[in-house]
Amino acid sequence: MATFYIPTINMMGNGSLDEAAEAIKSHGFKTALIITDAMLNKIGVVAKIQSLLGTVGVKSVVYDGTNPNPTTRNVSEGLALLKQHNCDCVISLGGGSPHDCAKGVALLATNGGDIRDYEGVDRSAKPQLPLISINTTAGTASEMTRFCIITDPDRHIKMAIVDKNVTPLMSVNDPALMMGMPKGLTAATGMDALTHAIEAYVSSAATPITDACALKAVTMISENLRTAVNQGDNVAAREAMAYAEFMAGMAFNNASLGYVHAMAHQLGGFYNLPHGVCNAVLLPHVQQYNARACAGRLKDIAAAMGVDVSAMDDQQGASACIAAIVELARDVAIPAGLSELGVKAEDFDTLATNALKDACSITNPVQGSHADIVAIFTRAM
């Protein structure tokens, strides 16, 4: 049996932000808590959203303290502000960090307790407070998934909360909000989306529906990411990446992920590193490991990336896939190895132990040992 999760309403394309304001009004919300980060507030994007809400009669208050890797403290601070102002909905504005923080706040607003209580799969009892997620990046797909990643600073780990009740009510992907993304962020979030698509396609929980979404996302990312990075004002490339990251999200939201994310979560939690960059560095090394079980699927991905695989067998196709991933990462200036990010080999034992506990590890196509994970980290240095 397969279950397919997705928000009830998903608005896409140029101008969708204006339509979203009317949709928010139609739900009868009175006061929204906007969860975002300091930069989006500083450059005026938050003020634009507040103005739009004001025109449809919705009051708003702002929490802009979200860290790049949102923490348990961020969730607690946001929840306190929500309660103080009796907010009846939450609006997340930004990329994965504000979206995940907002999911944590909205979940606790109705279920109570501490966000640590919900680590794992479907631990909540009640639907969260209504959440509208307005996306400004093209990578995490957190605006439409049931995944919520929160850093626990006390344990130095990222908690994976996978819960149908953190799925937003509405997602908004207006590429006009993505035009100002700098090159580095565009590259990291784009490679994050590619990782979502590839891990979903080789996942042990893949279905024909997730396969279709994943392969189309791989093709669109391969065709548009370089342009989006190098020509940030290219509307067509930005819109294509918005659609691609959403389809990759549809794929992994339902097929889940694998060792790339399970390992990247540990790097992010331990060293406070950017998630998309960690994924990009690990991706080819994990797929090299997975090739023993899913070479044919990796060959399909190579074809989706534009490689002519017609004369290749499955193992050759898998090698071509890994080479294409490395080439794309290099073209968008992703670091070549973990050593460039300050990762230390003496930490691999702890990182591997925690990676195998991560919910994302369950659907990796090869179930490995602690030593296997340490070996992958080592190759990725």
Salt bridges, closest charged atoms under 4 A:
GLU77 OE2 - ARG73 NE 2.88
ASP114 OD2 - ARG116 NH1 2.98
GLU119 OE1 - ARG155 NH2 2.96
ASP152 OD2 - ARG116 NE 3.28
ASP152 OD2 - ARG155 NE 2.69
ASP154 OD2 - ARG116 NH2 3.54
ASP192 OD1 - HIS196 NE2 3.12
ASP192 OD1 - HIS261 NE2 3.62
ASP192 OD1 - HIS275 NE2 3.53
GLU199 OE1 - HIS261 ND1 2.71
ASP211 OD2 - ARG297 NH2 2.78
ASP331 OD2 - ARG226 NE 2.77
ASP349 OD1 - HIS370 NE2 3.09
ASP358 OD2 - HIS265 ND1 2.88
